[in-house]
Amino acid sequence: MHRRFIVGNWKMHKTISQAESLVTDILQIYQPQASVELAIAPPFLSLPAVARLLASTSIKLAAQNTCASDEGAFTGEISPPMLRDVGCHYVIIGHSERRHIFGETDQDINKKVHAAFHHDLLPILCVGERLEERQSNKTQAVIQQQLQTGLDGIESKNFEKITIAYEPVWAIGTGQAATVDQATEVHRHIRSFLDTQWSVKSDQTRIIYGGSVTPENAKSLFQSPQINGALVGKACLNSESFVKIAELATSS
Ligand code: 13P
């Protein structure tokens, strides 16, 4: 049985001082539980300030993206060694907004996953289908392709360290979360695909769900043994709703 994993993806929200006050509020009300791991992914600029606040806590720091290269002429990019240096433990890779707004390909994402492992950053690899793909019964094929290329060349031993986040594009920021049955079905498919393609015991791999997770729907999502946690967007920008989701992960 995995510890549940709850990750707050702040996306492009909060200045440094707003970040400090949100984290301070979270720390005031959150009672850490051994059965749940919490991580916070603020924008790059706030990473040092959030790292200082989290230093003596069990909450881990995550980045929202990384460059695949260590250093060089890559204007505007941030590298894995920089993220390690600031105290990041995890890095979100291949978020739907990176894929669909910034044009990241599965090949780009694969390079980032390798670069993260190379620098001891644990990847949270996001996959998910668009609405029209679901409607034309392509969900499994789309996700298989994202995994096949995104995880190409990853050693079996690393499947214990990677987290897969299933985030259906149609559920992100829409208020229309996947049902527990829809998410469970895809998580199960991801596990069997990992088992057959990489000969890993995929019950070692954490698979979390993202897309309009709220304190209202988290309990039912966490009732599925296939759902090992949540990647939370909007609801993590408020200390009470984020902590509530973490508490539901403990108790469900
Ligand atoms: P929302 O929770 O706002 O739908 O965002 C989900 C997400 O994209 C987390 O990475």
Residues whose N, C-alpha, C, O or C-beta is under 5 A from the ligand:
A	BS01	13P	N9 A171 I172 G173 T174 G210 G211 S212 V213 L231 V232 G233 K234 A235
